[in-house]
């Protein structure tokens, strides 16, 4: 399968509610924290700006008093005294003449951007990045006085911005990591439940969803599903018991009927039509007996009462025997039965495994068309794969997963009048009794049925029913 495009993989990733939750949770927490702290930041910023202006206003008030009492010389004297004292490192003073030439102050020149207008406030950025804030006064004679302060607001904003962004990143990382681990834990647990549910869907009706010691919401849900599975298993067992009982009870009268038909054929009328009717009745009776025999075998296998007699078996030899047996039948239909055999040693019951070959080949002869290919060999995973393929019309997609259900028959294009829908169910039962599985795939054209069995020497997963 070719790799999916990045966009498709990203959409699939985002379609998962776990991934969306892992992304949305830290983002939502960061937004909430930002919404709570941003107003506090703005409020603190306003307080700092008010304090700076209050300090400037206090400086101006003192200087104004000296200017009114002692004139420009007094103002120069107090400015020089304050600059020399350097009691306030953030205070800024600059007195210039009418041409803007500095007379006294701790600024080398008039700050660029500070408007020369009486009682005008300015807010400019200095070369070192700090903010200078203050007020300008035009004195008598055209002299200019600038009183200001290096504002701590810029550094406060920078520190707060770094802290807020750092906090947001830390919150997102911590929430993301916690959310990710939580989602991974939940995802693994749901995957395990899905795997167990898949095994039940595959026919392992004794399988149940596992529970954790926490007894949380998922355990409550799993317990409810397990209760439903208990009821389904009970109903299925009851249906199997009924079909097995019917098959068992009907075999004896059918055998008696078959014997009566044989006796009537030997002793009866010589009328060709009557004898043809007897022959047809005998064929129908044989088909019913085969169906009931298959049902009984399936019931015994599923119950473990007819467990496989394990021994090492060369499945290739069984395939050869089956091909030899059914080759004349295929020739009679104008078809070909070909085999391709590789090393295929398994541990199993040779009679049951031969039954598998019989059912698969008969299924291909009845419902398929063209050449029937039978292959067996060991794959890279040390499993023996038996494959029977025909070149007929195949089955519809909706029929594919139900082919191994007992009494299920596909659409009319693959139905035969003498089929009962038990053969593939028996194949599946025998395969599972050997620790293997059976599946069907489209072969384009035709249908391919695969039986996968553990190779000899590999561990065999025996079904619980086989231990009964």
TORROTI-812868 format. One line per 2 residues: number of its first residue (from 1); for each residue x negated, y negated, z negated of C-alpha. Coordinates in Angstrom, 3 decimals. Layout:
% TORROTI-812868
NUM	X Y Z; ...
This chain:
% TORROTI-812868
1	0.000 0.000 0.000; -1.558 -3.327 1.040
3	-2.125 -5.877 -1.754; 0.655 -8.381 -2.156
5	-0.008 -12.060 -1.397; -1.001 -14.272 -4.298
7	2.318 -16.151 -4.169; 4.329 -12.941 -4.400
9	2.205 -11.694 -7.312; 2.604 -15.034 -9.096
11	6.394 -14.957 -8.602; 6.517 -11.383 -9.907
13	4.400 -12.426 -12.897; 6.701 -15.341 -13.680
15	9.820 -13.215 -13.188; 8.866 -11.290 -16.300
17	10.682 -12.791 -19.329; 7.678 -11.887 -21.496
19	5.296 -13.945 -19.376; 7.732 -16.853 -19.195
21	8.123 -16.759 -22.970; 4.350 -16.637 -23.470
23	4.011 -19.754 -21.292; 7.039 -21.709 -22.489
25	6.498 -21.133 -26.228; 3.151 -22.980 -26.610
27	4.281 -25.700 -24.198; 7.463 -26.243 -26.233
29	5.512 -26.353 -29.507; 3.073 -28.881 -28.027
31	5.967 -31.059 -26.816; 7.648 -30.975 -30.229
33	4.414 -31.892 -32.004; 3.799 -34.678 -29.478
35	7.332 -36.018 -29.925; 6.815 -36.109 -33.696
37	3.341 -37.669 -33.781; 3.469 -40.131 -30.882
39	5.833 -42.588 -32.701; 3.505 -42.422 -35.734
41	0.577 -43.213 -33.469; 2.376 -46.219 -31.985
43	3.354 -47.442 -35.450; -0.235 -47.211 -36.706
45	-1.414 -49.024 -33.587; 1.008 -51.875 -34.287
47	-0.145 -52.154 -37.894; -3.811 -52.428 -36.825
49	-2.993 -55.088 -34.245; -1.041 -57.093 -36.836
51	-3.914 -56.860 -39.327; -6.421 -58.077 -36.725
53	-4.277 -61.065 -35.834; -3.666 -61.823 -39.497
55	-7.425 -61.843 -40.138; -7.957 -64.149 -37.131
57	-5.191 -66.446 -38.311; -6.824 -66.623 -41.740
59	-10.184 -67.561 -40.159; -8.510 -70.228 -38.049
61	-6.735 -71.664 -41.064; -10.026 -72.114 -42.941
63	-11.825 -73.635 -39.964; -8.931 -75.970 -39.238
65	-9.101 -77.297 -42.779; -12.798 -78.100 -42.444
67	-12.258 -79.700 -39.030; -9.511 -82.007 -40.291
69	-11.519 -83.028 -43.366; -15.018 -83.441 -41.909
71	-14.546 -83.530 -38.190; -16.693 -81.758 -35.615
73	-19.918 -81.903 -37.724; -18.138 -80.220 -40.595
75	-16.795 -77.565 -38.247; -20.287 -76.903 -36.895
77	-21.668 -76.639 -40.400; -19.106 -74.101 -41.585
79	-19.464 -72.077 -38.384; -23.219 -71.913 -38.814
81	-22.846 -70.943 -42.455; -20.456 -68.111 -41.629
83	-22.661 -66.853 -38.809; -25.742 -66.892 -41.002
85	-23.968 -65.156 -43.851; -22.667 -62.424 -41.490
87	-20.246 -61.387 -44.194; -17.815 -60.124 -41.611
89	-19.552 -58.213 -38.828; -16.412 -58.162 -36.686
91	-15.807 -61.942 -36.781; -16.644 -63.824 -33.567
93	-17.097 -67.580 -33.207; -18.068 -69.741 -30.261
95	-18.030 -73.536 -30.029; -18.808 -75.030 -26.584
97	-18.846 -78.497 -25.149; -16.336 -79.650 -22.571
99	-18.419 -78.032 -19.789; -18.359 -74.638 -21.494
101	-21.982 -74.777 -22.640; -22.413 -72.943 -25.966
103	-23.100 -75.246 -28.916; -22.938 -72.757 -31.784
105	-21.593 -69.251 -32.221; -22.488 -65.571 -32.253
107	-21.428 -65.022 -28.626; -23.967 -65.741 -25.878
109	-21.332 -67.053 -23.474; -17.647 -67.576 -22.977
111	-16.053 -64.164 -22.559; -14.820 -63.446 -19.052
113	-11.058 -63.236 -18.994; -10.504 -65.478 -22.030
115	-8.220 -68.239 -20.770; -9.297 -71.834 -21.627
117	-6.024 -73.194 -22.963; -5.119 -74.635 -26.326
119	-3.858 -72.081 -28.868; -3.867 -69.306 -26.259
121	-4.459 -65.710 -27.433; -6.786 -63.492 -25.440
123	-7.476 -59.765 -25.380; -10.515 -58.791 -23.298
125	-12.807 -55.793 -22.953; -16.501 -56.373 -23.569
127	-19.425 -54.870 -21.710; -19.904 -52.164 -24.381
129	-16.251 -51.104 -23.995; -15.011 -52.627 -27.271
131	-12.022 -54.952 -27.383; -12.402 -58.605 -28.306
133	-9.223 -60.309 -29.462; -8.799 -63.923 -30.596
135	-7.446 -67.408 -30.014; -8.785 -70.463 -28.159
137	-8.462 -74.111 -29.278; -9.207 -77.312 -27.317
139	-10.666 -79.944 -29.669; -10.750 -83.707 -29.312
141	-13.338 -84.744 -26.746; -12.877 -81.561 -24.706
143	-14.884 -79.178 -26.922; -13.632 -75.604 -26.993
145	-13.436 -73.325 -30.032; -13.018 -69.548 -29.780
147	-12.237 -67.551 -32.926; -11.800 -63.836 -32.625
149	-12.665 -60.353 -33.869; -13.950 -57.132 -32.515
151	-10.745 -55.148 -32.669; -10.885 -51.626 -34.135
153	-7.804 -50.797 -32.094; -9.737 -49.432 -29.128
155	-11.817 -47.043 -31.191; -8.675 -46.048 -33.090
157	-6.873 -45.319 -29.837; -9.791 -43.298 -28.541
159	-10.108 -41.266 -31.728; -6.368 -40.661 -31.922
161	-6.184 -39.747 -28.241; -8.988 -37.218 -28.661
163	-7.377 -35.804 -31.786; -3.926 -35.589 -30.213
165	-5.205 -33.946 -27.047; -7.423 -31.648 -29.090
167	-4.503 -30.746 -31.325; -2.302 -30.111 -28.300
169	-4.907 -27.855 -26.703; -5.476 -26.017 -29.991
171	-1.732 -25.566 -30.515; -1.287 -24.288 -26.971
173	-4.231 -21.899 -27.317; -3.188 -20.553 -30.717
175	0.484 -20.262 -29.774; -0.473 -18.770 -26.408
177	-2.760 -16.164 -27.988; -0.199 -15.247 -30.651
179	2.600 -15.152 -28.065; 0.448 -13.125 -25.688
181	-0.393 -10.468 -28.296; 3.237 -10.320 -29.395
183	4.445 -9.964 -25.814; 1.829 -7.333 -25.034
185	2.902 -5.337 -28.090; 6.562 -5.631 -27.096
187	5.746 -4.884 -23.470; 3.833 -1.719 -24.379
189	6.687 -0.561 -26.572; 9.276 -1.164 -23.842
191	7.048 0.603 -21.322; 6.896 3.617 -23.627
193	10.692 3.589 -23.978; 11.061 3.268 -20.194
195	8.664 6.194 -19.702; 10.643 8.331 -22.131
197	13.918 7.317 -20.470; 12.371 8.226 -17.100
199	11.549 11.717 -18.391; 15.171 12.111 -19.465
201	16.256 10.951 -16.013; 13.964 13.563 -14.475
203	15.879 16.276 -16.306; 14.000 16.623 -19.585
205	17.201 16.309 -21.568; 15.563 17.221 -24.868
207	13.351 14.110 -24.644; 14.368 11.237 -26.917
209	13.318 7.620 -27.266; 10.683 7.247 -29.960
211	11.378 5.189 -33.071; 8.999 3.048 -35.077
213	8.800 2.937 -38.881; 9.831 -0.742 -38.785
215	13.472 0.078 -37.978; 13.869 -3.156 -36.037
217	16.334 -4.171 -33.324; 14.631 -2.013 -30.702
219	14.853 0.987 -33.011; 18.572 0.347 -33.502
221	19.012 0.209 -29.719; 16.868 3.329 -29.199
223	18.830 5.180 -31.867; 22.087 4.354 -30.076
225	20.639 5.555 -26.784; 19.437 8.748 -28.466
227	22.951 9.357 -29.737; 24.250 8.932 -26.186
229	21.542 11.289 -24.895; 22.562 13.866 -27.517
231	26.109 13.741 -26.194; 24.939 13.930 -22.567
233	22.740 16.939 -23.373; 25.641 18.613 -25.123
235	27.933 18.051 -22.145; 25.320 19.230 -19.658
237	24.620 22.343 -21.736; 28.335 23.008 -21.902
239	28.651 22.652 -18.121; 25.666 24.968 -17.619
241	27.153 27.478 -20.003; 30.488 27.394 -18.175
243	28.881 27.857 -14.752; 26.657 30.636 -16.095
245	29.615 32.330 -17.751; 31.639 32.138 -14.558
247	28.711 33.485 -12.546; 28.240 36.318 -15.046
249	31.928 37.207 -15.215; 32.484 36.998 -11.473
251	29.560 39.156 -10.451; 31.162 42.449 -11.493
253	34.434 42.015 -9.531; 32.432 40.689 -6.577
255	30.188 43.745 -6.653; 33.267 45.936 -6.789
257	34.735 43.973 -3.893; 31.505 44.407 -1.895
259	31.541 48.141 -2.529; 35.191 48.323 -1.492
261	34.413 46.458 1.705; 31.533 48.843 2.450
263	33.767 51.833 1.761; 36.542 50.413 3.949
265	34.045 49.823 6.728; 32.897 53.433 6.561
267	36.325 55.034 6.205; 38.669 52.500 7.686
269	40.269 51.670 10.941; 38.248 51.756 14.142
271	39.940 48.590 15.350; 37.059 46.252 16.324
273	38.902 43.176 15.017; 39.517 44.838 11.667
275	35.887 45.919 11.377; 34.755 42.413 12.335
277	36.954 40.997 9.602; 35.471 43.445 7.106
279	31.966 42.496 8.185; 32.774 38.803 7.772
281	34.303 39.469 4.352; 31.180 41.400 3.343
283	28.945 38.498 4.425; 30.984 36.027 2.383
285	30.842 38.355 -0.604; 27.056 38.653 -0.272
287	26.756 34.873 -0.204; 28.823 34.577 -3.365
289	26.716 37.228 -5.050; 23.508 35.382 -4.093
291	24.925 32.128 -5.420; 25.944 33.688 -8.723
293	22.581 35.451 -8.978; 20.819 32.131 -8.472
295	23.014 30.500 -11.126; 22.253 33.229 -13.611
297	18.527 33.016 -12.880; 18.603 29.258 -13.301
299	20.487 29.534 -16.583; 18.023 32.110 -17.916
301	15.021 30.017 -16.868; 16.429 26.872 -18.447
303	17.261 28.764 -21.626; 13.824 30.378 -21.767
305	15.369 33.830 -21.764; 13.865 34.511 -18.344
307	10.523 32.881 -19.012; 7.734 33.350 -16.535
309	5.436 36.311 -16.982; 2.245 34.321 -16.881
311	-0.658 35.738 -14.961; -3.170 34.313 -12.546
313	-1.574 34.231 -9.110; -2.985 33.364 -5.706
315	-0.199 31.176 -4.360; -1.754 31.306 -0.875
317	-1.116 35.063 -0.743; 2.511 34.488 -1.726
319	2.829 31.891 1.032; 1.430 34.398 3.547
321	3.930 37.036 2.389; 6.835 34.565 2.648
323	5.789 33.480 6.146; 5.517 37.114 7.247
325	8.999 37.765 5.841; 10.730 34.786 7.429
327	8.795 34.507 10.692; 11.196 36.848 12.541
329	14.160 34.796 11.276; 12.545 31.606 12.571
331	11.780 33.288 15.902; 15.423 34.310 16.171
333	16.383 30.633 15.849; 13.791 29.652 18.456
335	11.733 27.912 15.829; 8.221 28.212 14.547
337	7.022 28.844 11.002; 3.404 27.804 10.499
339	1.280 27.871 7.379; -1.856 26.089 6.196
341	-3.305 27.613 3.067; -6.182 26.515 0.881
343	-7.408 27.648 -2.525; -4.339 27.677 -4.767
345	-4.762 29.737 -7.914; -2.076 29.140 -10.527
347	-0.867 30.834 -13.653; 2.687 31.961 -13.211
349	5.241 34.608 -12.469; 4.673 35.910 -8.916
351	8.318 36.952 -8.513; 9.594 33.509 -9.498
353	7.023 31.757 -7.328; 8.035 33.922 -4.376
355	11.633 32.906 -5.142; 10.509 29.276 -4.774
357	9.053 30.024 -1.307; 12.190 31.886 -0.322
359	14.493 29.061 -1.321; 12.406 26.359 0.333
361	12.012 28.222 3.617; 15.670 29.266 3.686
363	16.637 25.667 2.959; 14.510 24.508 5.922
365	15.960 27.237 8.153; 19.550 26.404 7.210
367	19.482 22.639 7.125; 16.396 21.579 9.080
369	15.304 21.822 12.680; 12.112 22.311 14.677
371	8.886 23.690 13.297; 8.697 24.533 9.613
373	5.321 23.709 8.093; 4.282 25.436 4.877
375	1.093 24.264 3.225; -0.531 24.930 -0.107
377	-3.783 23.753 -1.632; -5.416 22.072 -4.605
379	-5.579 18.289 -4.701; -8.161 16.002 -6.297
381	-6.335 16.051 -9.645; -6.701 19.823 -10.000
383	-3.063 20.454 -9.208; -1.727 22.951 -6.723
385	0.641 21.359 -4.210; 3.044 23.549 -2.259
387	4.769 21.683 0.582; 7.504 22.857 2.949
389	8.521 20.493 5.709; 11.040 20.719 8.517
391	11.577 18.403 11.492; 15.339 17.946 11.248
393	17.425 14.865 10.574; 16.319 14.604 6.965
395	18.656 13.197 4.343; 19.963 9.770 3.466
397	18.099 7.696 0.890; 21.004 8.099 -1.532
399	20.774 11.916 -1.292; 17.050 12.154 -1.943
401	17.060 11.826 -5.764; 20.046 14.193 -6.120
403	18.870 17.117 -4.000; 17.743 19.083 -7.058
405	21.071 18.789 -8.854; 22.985 22.026 -8.980
407	25.950 22.204 -6.556; 24.864 18.960 -4.883
409	25.024 19.074 -1.111; 23.782 16.342 1.181
411	25.774 14.781 4.002; 27.377 16.819 6.775
413	24.329 16.556 9.029; 22.401 18.740 6.583
415	25.194 20.908 5.283; 25.748 24.535 6.195
417	28.937 26.503 5.613; 27.196 29.166 3.495
419	25.296 26.842 1.148; 26.259 26.246 -2.462
421	23.696 23.634 -3.515; 21.897 25.864 -6.022
423	18.656 26.746 -4.208; 16.730 23.534 -4.829
425	18.000 23.380 -8.431; 16.508 26.835 -8.920
427	13.230 25.657 -7.335; 13.075 22.750 -9.766
429	13.867 24.994 -12.734; 11.123 27.478 -11.790
431	8.597 24.684 -11.196; 9.295 23.116 -14.589
433	9.158 26.527 -16.271; 5.583 26.697 -14.948
435	4.752 23.224 -16.282; 5.093 21.665 -12.843
437	7.570 19.552 -10.933; 9.490 19.456 -7.680
439	10.249 16.472 -5.498; 11.520 15.640 -2.019
441	10.341 12.956 0.406; 11.258 11.703 3.831
443	8.882 13.241 6.382; 9.965 11.115 9.336
445	11.246 13.218 10.947; 12.634 15.815 8.626
447	12.447 16.486 4.931; 9.439 17.573 2.896
449	9.823 19.292 -0.449; 6.787 19.461 -2.719
451	6.224 21.685 -5.713; 3.294 20.652 -7.883
453	1.893 23.223 -10.327; -1.083 23.121 -12.682
455	-4.063 24.951 -11.278; -5.239 28.075 -13.070
457	-7.314 27.088 -16.067; -5.497 23.781 -16.549
459	-3.314 23.154 -19.589; 0.330 23.838 -18.900
461	2.958 21.656 -20.531; 5.560 24.182 -21.509
463	9.087 22.945 -21.970; 10.528 23.184 -25.458
465	13.268 25.500 -24.202; 10.669 28.031 -23.155
467	9.527 28.367 -26.714; 12.954 29.415 -27.901
